[in-house]
Amino acid sequence: MSGYTYGEQVPIEECGLCGGHARAEFCDVGVGMVQIEPFHCLDCGAELNPLVNGEYLPGWVLPAPPSSRGERVTGYYITSKGTPLEMTFDDDHDAFNRRAGTSTSELLWRGWIRITLLEGYAIDLPQFMSTKARRTLGRVLKTIEAESEMGDPYVRMQGEDFGSEMPRPSIMSLVSRLPTERVAVTPAERSPA
């Protein structure tokens, strides 16, 4: 665990598994900031030296998904590199965003996908999508269809006010037409809303 003093930049680590950016949560203790959670990779979900059963595991470790522990999955983030991150009642999208120091709009801007299964079935799609993220989205949608009777999801593209309900084949057709990389944007468009 580490920390930083007032006026310094918040530490960002490079993930040892995928090379993505990793952030940790820090707490103000009066004389500076102290790290209170392990660094968490925003691209693959790995954690640096996580505390498991009272012991720190060495190096970068991918956490076991909540579904393997019998928890109810209430949503997903699919990273731009195609890693699905399961959300639960206790660790939902908002809790992930707080822990990672980000927002859903910023993640969508970076090419992530958000799927919610709690108060309806909805998918927020980015303006571009990597090939790996497309394949993962197809697998996750098939899993959701097989495990629940949610019906067709409400799908909305980033930057649009409204979306529509779509069956899986229509969603996959839509994402197949998205560019695989972000198209050039102006500096004003660069900052997420």
ABEGO torsion letter per residue (X at the ends): XBBBBBGBBBBBBBBAAAGBBBBBBBBBAGAEBBBABBBBBAAAGBBBGBBBGGBBBBEBBBBBBAAAAGBBBAEBBBBAAGBBBBBBAABBAAAAAAAAGBBAAAAAAAGBBBBBAABEBBBBBBABBBAAAAAAAAAAAAAAAAABBAEBBBBBBBGBABBBBBBAAAAAAAAAABBABBBBBBAAAABBX
